[in-house]
Amino acid sequence: MSSPDTVEKTKSSATAPRQRRLTIARALNEAIHQEMTADASVVVLGEDLAKIGGVWSTTGGLLDAFGADRVRDTPISESGFIGAAVGMAAVGLRPIVELMFVDFFGVCMNAISSLAAKQRFFSGGQVKCPMVLMTSVGGGYSDGGQHSQCLYATFGHLPGLKVVIPSNAYDAKGMLRSAIRDDDPVVFMFHKGVHGLGWLGTVPRAATHVPEEEYYVPLGKAAVAREGTDLTFVGLGLTVHHAIDAANVLQKEGVSCEVIDLRSIAPLDRDTIRASVRKTGRLIAVDDDYMSYGVSGEVIASVCEDAGIALKATPRRLCFPDIPIPFSPALEPGLLPNGERLAALAREVLSEKRT
Amino acid sequence: MQSNATPIGNRHHRLWMYQAMVQSRELETRIKTIYFEGKLPVFNMAKGPIPGEMHLSVGQEPCAVGVCAHLRPSDFVTATHRPHHVAIAKGVNLRAMAAEIFGKETGLSHGLGGHMHLFDASVNFSCSGIIGEGIAPAVGAAVAMKIQGRDDIAVSFMGEGATNQGQFHEALNLASLWKAPVVFIIEDNAYGISVSKAESTSVASNADRAAAYGMPGVFVPGNDPDAIYEAAGEAVARARAGGGPTLIELETHRLEGHFVGDTVEYRPPAELESLATLDPITLFRARLEADGHDGAELNAIEAEAISLADDAIAFARNSEYPAAREAFAHVFA
């Protein structure tokens, strides 16, 4: 695989827009650079962000460009700096805070769930909380159960937080720019499996053309990643790519699958999910977060609650089981969703005889 | 004199402090009476014109006025679940505050917050129902105002119980590290709900903990508005001048239970008896008179506070409850 950062020259016309294939990490970095340039109230704080540019390469170059007042390394004091970000937001800054792993949010949950998520509500709309809380999610690389979780539903369940997860670099940049400009707290999750760091495997498809010029991807809107007529896969982040992999396999078997990329789980774009299943009549939700009480259940409920949808098969889901994530490479990969398992489940759904 | 009038000059400050203390007391006295309406004979917290928990600041008024006498509306204050005295001293609108406590549409937050979540953005005041929660936001606000080139400061009020929370230590470290223009005010009323400070805190004075974070620590005994005013004045001036944070622990007295309805069985009888002699408003009035303030002037202040409290309560009672849709209007911007 060529470096995801390689600039791909366009073949024909010299006037065609330059194609730049960026990783999600690079796209996020560019989004922050551009928003900080456009708006002096945007500041960045968190662990290891300033000098080394973030362990996920999201904040490189910002310290040199914008100075230590606006780009701040914090102590390992998550309650302290996330609570501080809420105070910053209350007086007119737009803080971007990164906390490396979503698994760590337990130590500062109050600052997120009781403080950031409720500022606007408790104040009856007087006080806004325009902050972005960035974090990595996902496993698959034997980092154990405290560094591999997704916890999507945990945050999607809390009113007052927007929760978004891009699956490709184009969306990542446009969604982060939207998140920074949003007047609500946005939990911006990036999945390690699509992030594009050299030391972690990544799905090449996640690195896409990313325009340098200003563009925004709206929050709260799902995307149809691939159109189809026989079955709908609904995923988010990495599992969108599993769904595309499965759809590619099934296409050779004569089955046309539609893939919905949720992009946002709060708010959840139920309309796009329903429109797709109304067309295909079959639904599989795929989620690398724990199964119970999760995004997959919410997706399926959204469809089952709509009496206007005639289902041709029982909706199904493929998720991580309800166990902490094991370390051993003999265990973890077999528990995570992938394209192969998804295709197998789809064959079951397609062969179901409704009585 | 309005409770949110900007105090000017020391003589005025003392009268302003007296007025704000009385204002808080008069409002809370009415709240306490009304709180039991509809709740008895079998106590039901959800009933009556003032539902939910109620934490009164009776006795702790000097902490609020001594500190807030130095503050402007643009300074940022976070208070605790026992917030009324600080809210009044910071200049929160009295009518809207009372209406919020009653859960009415005309309340500060249209009844979405209640007594533990009073927000008044016009004077940068907020409070919180979770111990220690306001400390870090105050640090963040202070840093932000410094970045913005303002000479405004932040003040975080907390109870002494909050000092054993991790949040306290994280926020103080950050504040010192970042030379944040913030003043931490500990209202030491000696009890975290029912557990005494002696049984819960490893140091006699939390002011000593300031040393761990390289900031000045001050202990002010006596629940004395003048002494609090002096100590807070120094800390506020230091913060405004770029000298960084200060930790101040104020000895104070909670003359009521933790919440209205608390039987206070955990307090020794002798201690409870002594409380009667510790009413800071009675003591401050006596001192003001001894210092030559005219009794008639103090009576006029009291009369005005009574009138404003009655007006605020009547406003709250007569206001409508919010429509159901109000609850959905403020989740997202």
Interface residues (C-beta under 8 A of the other chain):
Chain A: V43 D69 R70 R72 T74 P75 S77 E78 S79 G80 F81 I82 G83 A84 A85 V86 G87 M88 A89 A90 V91 G92 L93 P95 N110 A111 S114 L115 K118 R120 F121 F122 S123 G124 G125 Q126 V127 K128 P130 P159 G160 K162 D182 D183 D184
Chain B: F76 T78 G107 L108 S109 H110 G111 L112 G113 H117 F119 D120 A121 N124 S126 S128 I130 E133 I135 A136 P137 A138 V139 G140 A141 A142 V143 A144 M145 I147 Q148 A154 G166 Q167 E170 A171 N173 L174 L177 W178 A329 H330 V331 F332 A333
